[in-house]
Amino acid sequence: MNRRRALIGIFGLGAGFAAGRTALAQSKSPAVIGWLNFSSREVDGSTLVAFKEGLAAQGWNDSTRFMIEERWANGRIERLTPLAEELAVKKPAVVVVWPTQTLAACVKAMPGVPMVQVSAADPVVTGFAASLARPGGMVTGLSNVVTDIFEKFLELLLAAVPKLRRVGFLDDSTNFARVKLMDAAKRSVAKRGIEARFAEAARPEDIEPAISRLAAEGVQALIVSPSPLFTFDRSRIVGLALKRRWPVIASSTFSDAGALLSYGVDVLAQFRRGAYYVDRILKGAKPGDLPIEQPTTVELRINLKTAKALGITIPRTILLRADEVIE
């Protein structure tokens, strides 16, 4: 069950890139690549591994040619600004950032440094690029399509567990895409005529009280809004839900943490692809000339181990739609 469904095409294919010689290319000093990730090495070190794999595929195998200055925010949004300022002191040639909050901190700390965003919100909507085809500034990379994907979460959850009548939504109030995500959630609820309850969290310590509020309101399942905060804390969120015997649907990384369903883009593939942009910039391309890509596929993953623990029989119709089944 490894089918992939096309969602949105890559923007700006066929555009030419100007890759002239630069002082960096002529220098014997290694190129400094900045890295600022909202998560931690312990939770999401696989993203750095994937990025390094992407660099190797672009020919960056010689560790004397480059060095990566890593910074991790450990799920704390307040750490992003000081970490971005630390990176600025290292004078990076390019910085790889995830997610949009991280991009905002780095743009402020290093306004003249090229930024490669990976799996972040649409930079046109957030004001960091003029267009997807020609960004025009210092920001390029990959965007995601979380608002388009999020509207399908409830549909997929009900296909897997048809008897649900009241569902809870966990919402990150700091998310750049929050308004669009909540609009999508409300549209999906209105279409299906079920009851919904909403709870907000802005910090790690808000998550458990938010889930407790949903439990007090009698929800039968949990839909987790796409969010860097929730991705970082996914194991705890899923654990709290499973204690209450709630099936969970969330973005792509959650199924490995025990969520019944996950639906989203392949995040590691996006980090590998981010290396392409770094390669072009290090070879002299201007970030504003490099088209911003959106993912071409999304994946549905089903965790049958969780289904068994919850006493849920997944209908064959939804199993046939899955790209991966975890057994």
Order of alpha helices (4+ residues) and beta strands (2+ residues): beta-alpha-beta-alpha-beta-alpha-beta-alpha-beta-beta-alpha-alpha-beta-alpha-beta-alpha-beta-alpha-alpha-beta-beta-alpha-beta-alpha-alpha-beta
